[in-house]
Amino acid sequence: MRVVELQNLVREDVQIFYIRKYVATAVLDLNSRTVNVDIEFSIEMNSLGIKEFSLSIKTQIDYPLIPVRKSILDYLTNLEVEGKLPC
């Protein structure tokens, strides 16, 4: 199971400067098929400068959620480290 890409990535306006919220569609390769999953996620910078990610999966899928969440969060963390998420 792996994340292929994020489609329709849009940043939502938030009045708090240390929180960024996004909406996207994650394209997942589930070994035998490809599935599009609607997600919402946010990145919050805490008082120590550490980024905390939260993820909400909006589409029901026929696959265990724990590995899906882990793969998506790893993918998002890599995008953030590489600076590929819209600011």
All heavy atoms as an XYZ file, in Angstrom:
706
protein
N       0.843     -1.169      0.000
C       0.000      0.000      0.000
C       0.884      1.226      0.000
O       1.796      1.311      0.794
C      -0.861     -0.014      1.267
C      -2.156      0.645      1.134
S      -2.553      2.302      1.688
C      -1.166      3.207      2.013
N       0.601      2.166     -0.914
C       1.381      3.395     -0.958
C       0.530      4.533     -1.506
O      -0.473      4.307     -2.190
C       2.646      3.223     -1.791
C       2.414      3.069     -3.263
C       3.702      2.903     -4.037
N       3.431      2.819     -5.462
C       3.461      3.868     -6.283
N       3.750      5.054     -5.835
N       3.189      3.708     -7.564
N       0.942      5.742     -1.213
C       0.286      6.938     -1.728
C       0.965      7.296     -3.046
O       2.184      7.459     -3.101
C       0.389      8.112     -0.729
C      -0.285      9.346     -1.293
C      -0.224      7.728      0.601
N       0.178      7.410     -4.100
C       0.718      7.741     -5.416
C       0.895      9.249     -5.536
O       1.960      9.730     -5.927
C      -0.200      7.207     -6.535
C       0.310      7.616     -7.899
C      -0.341      5.703     -6.433
N      -0.159     10.008     -5.193
C      -0.110     11.470     -5.296
C      -1.286     12.088     -4.555
O      -2.207     11.383     -4.139
C      -0.138     11.912     -6.762
C      -1.456     11.611     -7.456
C      -1.525     12.131     -8.872
O      -0.774     13.075     -9.203
O      -2.325     11.596     -9.646
N      -1.230     13.413     -4.427
C      -2.365     14.192     -3.927
C      -2.929     14.982     -5.090
O      -2.184     15.645     -5.813
C      -1.936     15.155     -2.824
C      -1.549     14.570     -1.486
C      -1.197     15.689     -0.524
C      -2.647     13.713     -0.906
N      -4.242     14.905     -5.273
C      -4.907     15.667     -6.316
C      -5.793     16.717     -5.658
O      -6.259     16.535     -4.532
C      -5.764     14.761     -7.195
C      -4.982     13.741     -7.975
C      -5.881     12.827     -8.784
O      -7.072     12.704     -8.522
N      -5.300     12.166     -9.779
N      -6.050     17.787     -6.387
C      -6.958     18.854     -5.942
C      -6.577     19.383     -4.565
O      -7.429     19.619     -3.717
C      -8.404     18.367     -5.935
C      -8.828     17.795     -7.264
O      -8.406     18.278     -8.310
N      -9.621     16.751     -7.237
N      -5.296     19.590     -4.327
C      -4.816     20.099     -3.041
C      -5.132     21.579     -2.923
O      -4.699     22.375     -3.750
C      -3.313     19.861     -2.913
C      -2.642     20.360     -1.649
C      -3.206     19.646     -0.424
C      -1.143     20.157     -1.731
N      -5.920     21.935     -1.896
C      -6.334     23.319     -1.685
C      -6.095     23.676     -0.224
O      -6.448     22.904      0.675
C      -7.832     23.507     -2.022
C      -8.287     24.922     -1.736
C      -8.107     23.126     -3.460
N      -5.486     24.838      0.001
C      -5.301     25.318      1.363
C      -6.498     26.173      1.746
O      -6.930     27.045      0.995
C      -4.025     26.143      1.485
C      -3.823     26.619      2.898
C      -2.525     27.320      3.098
N      -2.473     27.799      4.475
C      -1.584     28.618      4.930
N      -0.635     29.077      4.122
N      -1.608     29.012      6.176
N      -7.052     25.904      2.934
C      -8.174     26.676      3.444
C      -7.650     27.859      4.256
O      -6.602     27.760      4.899
C      -9.062     25.802      4.329
C      -9.712     24.654      3.596
C     -10.569     23.797      4.496
O     -10.475     23.920      5.729
O     -11.331     22.986      3.954
N      -8.397     28.958      4.234
C      -8.012     30.124      5.028
C      -8.316     29.888      6.495
O      -9.413     29.479      6.853
C      -8.765     31.368      4.559
C      -8.218     31.911      3.262
O      -7.039     31.644      2.967
O      -8.956     32.599      2.558
N      -7.312     30.140      7.332
C      -7.449     30.021      8.772
C      -6.892     31.305      9.369
O      -5.845     31.785      8.945
C      -6.669     28.796      9.316
C      -6.781     28.699     10.820
C      -7.165     27.523      8.668
N      -7.581     31.862     10.334
C      -7.172     33.132     10.915
C      -5.990     32.999     11.873
O      -5.391     33.987     12.253
C      -8.360     33.777     11.631
C      -9.532     34.054     10.723
C      -9.167     34.980      9.579
O      -8.417     35.922      9.745
N      -9.676     34.674      8.390
N      -5.650     31.791     12.271
C      -4.546     31.564     13.187
C      -3.305     31.248     12.355
O      -3.296     30.296     11.574
C      -4.878     30.408     14.155
C      -6.163     30.734     14.907
C      -3.725     30.168     15.117
C      -6.703     29.601     15.737
N      -2.249     32.034     12.522
C      -1.102     31.941     11.629
C      -0.277     30.667     11.793
O       0.459     30.294     10.894
C      -0.196     33.170     11.788
C       0.553     33.213     13.085
C       1.834     32.697     13.164
C      -0.016     33.766     14.215
C       2.534     32.727     14.360
C       0.674     33.798     15.409
C       1.957     33.284     15.482
N      -0.364     29.986     12.915
C       0.456     28.796     13.122
C      -0.278     27.500     12.783
O       0.220     26.409     13.042
C       1.005     28.739     14.554
C      -0.041     28.808     15.644
C      -0.668     27.663     16.100
C      -0.399     30.022     16.211
C      -1.624     27.714     17.090
C      -1.351     30.090     17.214
C      -1.953     28.937     17.643
O      -2.907     29.000     18.622
N      -1.453     27.600     12.181
C      -2.206     26.421     11.732
C      -2.467     26.562     10.235
O      -2.911     27.599      9.761
C      -3.550     26.276     12.476
C      -3.316     26.049     13.961
C      -4.363     25.135     11.890
C      -4.596     25.995     14.776
N      -2.181     25.496      9.492
C      -2.502     25.440      8.064
C      -3.416     24.260      7.835
O      -3.120     23.145      8.265
C      -1.234     25.284      7.222
C      -0.327     26.497      7.306
C       0.887     26.333      6.448
N       1.666     25.201      6.940
C       2.687     24.659      6.296
N       3.046     25.112      5.119
N       3.347     23.654      6.808
N      -4.545     24.494      7.165
C      -5.510     23.429      6.877
C      -5.597     23.225      5.371
O      -5.573     24.183      4.604
C      -6.889     23.782      7.430
C      -6.953     23.754      8.926
C      -8.365     23.899      9.420
C      -8.364     23.783     10.939
N      -9.717     23.789     11.477
N      -5.724     21.958      4.982
C      -5.760     21.585      3.573
C      -6.878     20.580      3.329
O      -7.255     19.824      4.223
C      -4.444     20.933      3.146
C      -3.233     21.806      3.274
C      -2.488     21.821      4.451
C      -2.824     22.610      2.231
C      -1.356     22.613      4.573
C      -1.689     23.403      2.334
C      -0.965     23.402      3.514
O       0.143     24.182      3.629
N      -7.356     20.551      2.089
C      -8.295     19.548      1.599
C      -7.694     18.990      0.322
O      -7.147     19.734     -0.497
C      -9.679     20.174      1.303
C     -10.619     19.156      0.719
C     -10.263     20.800      2.543
N      -7.767     17.663      0.154
C      -7.180     17.038     -1.035
C      -7.828     15.690     -1.294
O      -8.608     15.188     -0.484
C      -5.676     16.865     -0.848
N      -7.474     15.119     -2.419
C      -7.837     13.749     -2.753
C      -6.541     12.957     -2.869
O      -5.680     13.295     -3.676
C      -8.612     13.689     -4.085
O      -9.788     14.494     -3.971
C      -9.008     12.273     -4.419
N      -6.408     11.937     -2.036
C      -5.217     11.088     -2.066
C      -5.470      9.903     -2.987
O      -6.501      9.238     -2.884
C      -4.882     10.598     -0.663
N      -4.543      9.655     -3.887
C      -4.620      8.502     -4.775
C      -3.763      7.407     -4.143
O      -2.559      7.564     -3.973
C      -4.107      8.842     -6.186
C      -4.182      7.625     -7.085
C      -4.906      9.994     -6.776
N      -4.422      6.290     -3.781
C      -3.754      5.194     -3.084
C      -3.649      3.977     -3.985
O      -4.610      3.622     -4.675
C      -4.525      4.812     -1.821
C      -4.835      5.919     -0.825
C      -5.684      5.362      0.305
C      -3.558      6.517     -0.291
N      -2.500      3.336     -3.958
C      -2.296      2.071     -4.653
C      -2.429      0.969     -3.612
O      -1.569      0.805     -2.750
C      -0.911      2.040     -5.301
C      -0.638      0.734     -6.025
O      -1.600      0.007     -6.306
O       0.543      0.451     -6.290
N      -3.533      0.228     -3.666
C      -3.829     -0.803     -2.672
C      -3.500     -2.197     -3.209
O      -4.302     -3.116     -3.115
C      -5.294     -0.740     -2.251
C      -5.765      0.564     -1.636
C      -7.248      0.495     -1.305
C      -4.958      0.906     -0.407
N      -2.320     -2.347     -3.765
C      -1.797     -3.616     -4.280
C      -2.551     -4.150     -5.495
O      -1.946     -4.525     -6.475
C      -1.735     -4.688     -3.194
C      -0.857     -4.285     -2.036
O       0.117     -3.569     -2.214
N      -1.205     -4.739     -0.854
N      -3.864     -4.227     -5.452
C      -4.597     -4.780     -6.589
C      -5.443     -3.740     -7.316
O      -5.956     -4.011     -8.387
C      -5.505     -5.915     -6.119
O      -6.463     -5.427     -5.206
N      -5.583     -2.557     -6.712
C      -6.416     -1.521     -7.329
C      -5.971     -0.140     -6.864
O      -5.245     -0.004     -5.898
C      -7.885     -1.744     -6.999
C      -8.221     -1.594     -5.526
C      -9.648     -2.052     -5.236
N     -10.111     -1.655     -3.930
C      -9.817     -2.251     -2.788
N      -9.015     -3.287     -2.782
N     -10.306     -1.825     -1.648
N      -6.458      0.878     -7.554
C      -6.180      2.268     -7.193
C      -7.468      2.887     -6.682
O      -8.533      2.708     -7.281
C      -5.676      3.048     -8.415
O      -4.502      2.395     -8.915
C      -5.333      4.473     -8.052
N      -7.355      3.607     -5.559
C      -8.527      4.198     -4.918
C      -8.270      5.679     -4.678
O      -7.162      6.062     -4.277
C      -8.809      3.495     -3.565
C      -9.969      4.136     -2.848
C      -9.055      2.021     -3.778
N      -9.296      6.515     -4.910
C      -9.240      7.934     -4.572
C      -9.951      8.145     -3.239
O     -11.090      7.710     -3.072
C      -9.904      8.785     -5.648
C      -9.145      8.757     -6.949
O      -7.955      8.483     -6.981
N      -9.843      9.029     -8.029
N      -9.269      8.815     -2.310
C      -9.791      9.021     -0.960
C      -9.763     10.514     -0.653
O      -8.716     11.159     -0.773
C      -8.936      8.254      0.077
C      -9.443      8.508      1.475
C      -8.923      6.771     -0.234
N     -10.911     11.070     -0.260
C     -10.969     12.473      0.144
C     -10.430     12.612      1.558
O     -10.833     11.858      2.453
C     -12.403     12.996      0.091
C     -12.940     13.042     -1.328
O     -12.140     13.264     -2.248
O     -14.158     12.858     -1.514
N      -9.512     13.571      1.754
C      -8.912     13.779      3.067
C      -8.916     15.257      3.426
O      -9.000     16.123      2.550
C      -7.458     13.248      3.130
C      -6.555     13.971      2.127
C      -7.408     11.757      2.918
C      -5.076     13.676      2.306
N      -8.854     15.527      4.711
C      -8.603     16.851      5.251
C      -7.457     16.693      6.228
O      -7.422     15.731      6.996
C      -9.823     17.399      5.984
C     -10.993     17.701      5.098
C     -12.193     18.237      5.881
O     -12.108     18.334      7.126
O     -13.189     18.546      5.246
N      -6.516     17.613      6.199
C      -5.424     17.544      7.154
C      -4.984     18.940      7.543
O      -5.270     19.915      6.848
C      -4.243     16.732      6.611
C      -3.550     17.306      5.404
C      -2.407     18.064      5.555
C      -4.028     17.066      4.136
C      -1.754     18.581      4.454
C      -3.388     17.559      3.025
C      -2.243     18.327      3.182
N      -4.347     19.019      8.700
C      -3.830     20.293      9.165
C      -2.433     20.088      9.729
O      -2.071     19.004     10.178
C      -4.748     20.908     10.219
O      -4.767     20.117     11.378
N      -1.661     21.164      9.674
C      -0.319     21.188     10.236
C      -0.290     22.336     11.239
O      -0.576     23.478     10.874
C       0.740     21.393      9.147
C       0.615     20.327      8.076
C       2.139     21.402      9.761
C       1.455     20.584      6.847
N       0.014     22.008     12.472
C       0.043     23.021     13.530
C       1.440     23.069     14.135
O       2.029     22.046     14.459
C      -0.974     22.679     14.611
C      -1.013     23.692     15.729
C      -2.101     23.400     16.743
O      -2.967     22.554     16.468
O      -2.087     24.028     17.805
N       1.962     24.281     14.272
C       3.257     24.479     14.905
C       3.005     24.736     16.385
O       2.304     25.682     16.749
C       3.960     25.673     14.270
C       5.317     25.973     14.834
S       6.620     25.004     14.097
C       6.685     25.698     12.471
N       3.561     23.865     17.246
C       3.342     24.064     18.684
C       4.341     25.077     19.240
O       5.164     25.631     18.513
C       3.365     22.730     19.445
C       4.732     22.088     19.506
O       5.754     22.698     19.216
N       4.740     20.818     19.885
N       4.279     25.329     20.533
C       5.102     26.372     21.136
C       6.593     26.040     21.135
O       7.421     26.931     21.319
C       4.642     26.637     22.575
O       4.757     25.448     23.334
N       6.952     24.795     20.929
C       8.358     24.395     20.868
C       8.896     24.356     19.440
O      10.038     23.979     19.207
C       8.541     23.019     21.521
C       8.163     22.933     22.992
C       8.275     21.505     23.483
C       9.027     23.863     23.817
N       8.054     24.715     18.464
C       8.472     24.726     17.068
C       8.343     23.390     16.374
O       8.880     23.209     15.289
N       7.631     22.455     16.983
C       7.446     21.129     16.399
C       6.131     21.109     15.622
O       5.102     21.559     16.124
C       7.445     20.052     17.501
C       8.790     20.060     18.235
C       7.156     18.677     16.912
C       8.814     19.215     19.477
N       6.167     20.579     14.414
C       4.964     20.508     13.583
C       4.186     19.251     13.922
O       4.731     18.157     13.931
C       5.333     20.527     12.108
C       5.953     21.832     11.689
C       6.340     21.830     10.249
C       6.989     23.168      9.909
N       7.459     23.222      8.541
N       2.890     19.439     14.175
C       1.997     18.323     14.490
C       0.972     18.196     13.364
O       0.317     19.164     13.000
C       1.295     18.564     15.821
C       2.254     18.651     16.998
C       1.569     18.988     18.303
O       0.337     19.196     18.304
O       2.275     19.051     19.312
N       0.841     16.987     12.838
C      -0.074     16.714     11.731
C      -1.331     16.044     12.272
O      -1.250     15.172     13.129
C       0.585     15.773     10.723
C       1.710     16.394      9.954
C       2.969     16.524     10.519
C       1.512     16.838      8.669
C       4.012     17.084      9.815
C       2.550     17.399      7.951
C       3.803     17.529      8.523
N      -2.480     16.452     11.746
C      -3.725     15.740     12.029
C      -4.376     15.413     10.689
O      -4.256     16.168      9.726
C      -4.658     16.569     12.910
O      -5.056     17.730     12.241
N      -5.058     14.270     10.638
C      -5.601     13.773      9.383
C      -7.007     13.255      9.598
O      -7.282     12.571     10.583
C      -4.714     12.630      8.851
C      -5.209     11.858      7.636
C      -5.246     12.754      6.404
C      -4.328     10.650      7.391
N      -7.889     13.593      8.667
C      -9.250     13.088      8.680
C      -9.538     12.491      7.299
O      -9.407     13.180      6.280
C     -10.232     14.216      8.994
O     -11.547     13.763      8.918
N      -9.909     11.217      7.282
C     -10.239     10.525      6.033
C     -11.755     10.581      5.863
O     -12.488     10.065      6.690
C      -9.723      9.074      6.054
C      -8.205      9.079      6.206
C     -10.151      8.333      4.803
C      -7.601      7.706      6.381
N     -12.213     11.193      4.788
C     -13.644     11.435      4.578
C     -14.338     10.353      3.756
O     -15.545     10.270      3.748
C     -13.844     12.790      3.888
C     -13.320     13.958      4.692
C     -14.079     14.053      5.986
C     -13.607     15.221      6.816
N     -14.293     15.280      8.093
N     -13.588      9.531      3.056
C     -14.147      8.496      2.199
C     -13.958      7.134      2.851
O     -12.887      6.839      3.359
C     -13.446      8.496      0.824
O     -13.510      9.801      0.269
C     -14.092      7.510     -0.114
N     -15.001      6.318      2.833
C     -14.868      4.967      3.370
C     -14.165      4.088      2.339
O     -14.485      4.130      1.146
C     -16.245      4.400      3.688
C     -16.926      5.152      4.787
C     -17.750      4.229      5.655
O     -17.855      3.054      5.384
N     -18.318      4.784      6.701
N     -13.213      3.294      2.821
C     -12.501      2.378      1.932
C     -12.500      0.987      2.545
O     -12.622      0.832      3.759
C     -11.053      2.848      1.663
C     -10.279      3.025      2.973
C     -11.028      4.121      0.866
C      -8.822      3.349      2.774
N     -12.390      0.011      1.681
C     -12.373     -1.382      2.103
C     -10.916     -1.829      2.270
O     -10.397     -2.612      1.474
C     -13.107     -2.246      1.082
C     -13.261     -3.681      1.543
O     -13.267     -3.908      2.770
O     -13.366     -4.570      0.680
N     -10.262     -1.276      3.299
C      -8.864     -1.565      3.581
C      -8.612     -1.135      5.026
O      -9.233     -0.185      5.498
C      -7.964     -0.772      2.622
C      -6.566     -1.320      2.503
C      -6.266     -2.366      1.649
C      -5.531     -0.772      3.255
C      -4.990     -2.865      1.536
C      -4.244     -1.260      3.155
C      -3.971     -2.304      2.295
O      -2.709     -2.800      2.191
N      -7.721     -1.787      5.749
C      -7.457     -1.387      7.144
C      -6.979      0.066      7.244
O      -6.115      0.501      6.486
C      -6.361     -2.357      7.585
C      -6.478     -3.522      6.669
C      -6.979     -2.984      5.373
N      -7.551      0.817      8.169
C      -7.280      2.245      8.248
C      -5.920      2.593      8.843
O      -5.350      3.624      8.499
C      -8.377      2.943      9.060
C      -9.682      3.166      8.315
C     -10.691      3.857      9.212
C      -9.457      3.961      7.064
N      -5.397      1.778      9.723
C      -4.128      2.123     10.367
C      -2.986      2.228      9.346
O      -2.257      3.224      9.333
C      -3.799      1.147     11.515
C      -4.813      1.358     12.636
C      -2.376      1.352     12.019
C      -4.690      0.388     13.780
N      -2.796      1.257      8.451
C      -1.732      1.434      7.456
C      -2.014      2.567      6.465
O      -1.085      3.227      5.994
C      -1.646      0.085      6.744
C      -2.798     -0.712      7.183
C      -3.373     -0.085      8.391
N      -3.287      2.810      6.170
C      -3.636      3.913      5.270
C      -3.262      5.243      5.917
O      -2.615      6.091      5.294
C      -5.142      3.882      4.909
C      -5.563      5.150      4.198
C      -5.456      2.669      4.055
N      -3.644      5.431      7.179
C      -3.307      6.675      7.895
C      -1.796      6.864      7.976
O      -1.290      7.956      7.751
C      -3.901      6.682      9.300
C      -5.389      6.942      9.343
C      -5.893      7.069     10.770
N      -5.187      8.065     11.543
C      -5.474      9.376     11.546
N      -6.458      9.811     10.808
N      -4.791     10.201     12.278
N      -1.076      5.806      8.297
C       0.378      5.903      8.424
C       1.011      6.289      7.094
O       1.881      7.167      7.042
C       0.969      4.602      8.940
C       2.473      4.684      9.127
C       3.040      3.449      9.724
C       4.540      3.472      9.880
N       5.307      4.528      9.347
N       0.590      5.672      6.010
C       1.150      5.981      4.690
C       0.857      7.420      4.283
O       1.741      8.114      3.767
C       0.590      5.035      3.638
O       1.026      3.731      3.866
N      -0.370      7.865      4.509
C      -0.727      9.238      4.146
C       0.046     10.235      5.000
O       0.584     11.226      4.486
C      -2.247      9.463      4.266
C      -2.985      8.639      3.219
C      -2.593     10.941      4.097
C      -4.503      8.650      3.354
N       0.143     10.006      6.307
C       0.889     10.923      7.176
C       2.374     10.954      6.820
O       2.994     12.026      6.833
C       0.684     10.558      8.642
C      -0.689     10.922      9.208
C      -0.871     10.344     10.603
C      -0.878     12.434      9.235
N       2.952      9.815      6.486
C       4.355      9.788      6.041
C       4.532     10.584      4.756
O       5.495     11.341      4.602
C       4.830      8.350      5.844
C       5.017      7.595      7.141
O       5.046      8.239      8.217
O       5.107      6.352      7.082
N       3.597     10.421      3.838
C       3.655     11.149      2.568
C       3.546     12.655      2.800
O       4.305     13.441      2.227
C       2.539     10.653      1.646
C       2.588     11.201      0.248
C       3.457     10.653     -0.702
C       1.768     12.246     -0.137
C       3.502     11.148     -1.992
C       1.805     12.746     -1.427
C       2.678     12.201     -2.347
O       2.727     12.689     -3.630
N       2.611     13.058      3.668
C       2.439     14.484      3.976
C       3.668     15.055      4.665
O       4.085     16.183      4.372
C       1.203     14.679      4.854
C      -0.141     14.349      4.213
C      -1.254     14.442      5.235
C      -0.408     15.242      3.023
N       4.265     14.297      5.570
C       5.469     14.752      6.256
C       6.603     14.973      5.260
O       7.313     15.983      5.331
C       5.896     13.729      7.325
O       4.814     13.539      8.239
C       7.115     14.204      8.090
N       6.757     14.057      4.317
C       7.793     14.217      3.287
C       7.532     15.443      2.412
O       8.467     16.171      2.076
C       7.903     12.964      2.423
C       8.525     11.807      3.159
O       9.263     11.993      4.120
N       8.215     10.602      2.727
N       6.279     15.677      2.036
C       5.953     16.871      1.247
C       6.276     18.144      2.019
O       6.806     19.107      1.450
C       4.472     16.872      0.864
C       4.026     15.919     -0.233
C       2.518     16.062     -0.468
C       4.771     16.156     -1.516
N       5.989     18.158      3.303
C       6.259     19.328      4.135
C       7.766     19.560      4.269
O       8.240     20.696      4.145
C       5.625     19.164      5.519
C       5.899     20.290      6.477
C       5.334     21.635      6.053
O       4.417     21.688      5.211
O       5.833     22.646      6.560
N       8.527     18.508      4.482
C       9.983     18.640      4.620
C      10.609     19.145      3.322
O      11.524     19.978      3.348
C      10.599     17.278      5.040
C      12.111     17.284      4.899
C      10.206     16.937      6.459
N      10.087     18.677      2.188
C      10.610     19.087      0.892
C      10.078     20.455      0.466
O      10.513     20.993     -0.554
C      10.249     18.047     -0.166
C      10.935     16.709      0.061
C      10.428     15.622     -0.866
O       9.516     15.907     -1.688
O      10.924     14.502     -0.758
N       9.122     21.023      1.208
C       8.577     22.341      0.886
C       7.624     22.338     -0.296
O       7.488     23.346     -0.977
N       6.937     21.232     -0.523
C       6.060     21.109     -1.687
C       4.585     21.389     -1.383
O       3.763     21.343     -2.285
C       6.203     19.724     -2.317
C       7.570     19.488     -2.905
C       7.669     18.157     -3.586
C       9.046     17.971     -4.205
N       9.195     16.659     -4.825
N       4.255     21.690     -0.118
C       2.882     22.049      0.210
C       2.703     23.556      0.067
O       3.614     24.325      0.393
C       2.552     21.635      1.658
C       2.403     20.157      1.916
C       2.188     19.893      3.405
C       1.245     19.580      1.142
N       1.538     24.007     -0.417
C       1.322     25.448     -0.541
C       1.327     26.131      0.819
O       0.791     25.601      1.786
C      -0.076     25.558     -1.180
C      -0.536     24.193     -1.465
C       0.421     23.217     -0.890
N       1.959     27.283      0.870
C       2.034     28.032      2.133
C       0.872     28.955      2.322
O       0.232     29.431      1.534
C       3.316     28.837      2.200
S       4.750     27.789      2.371
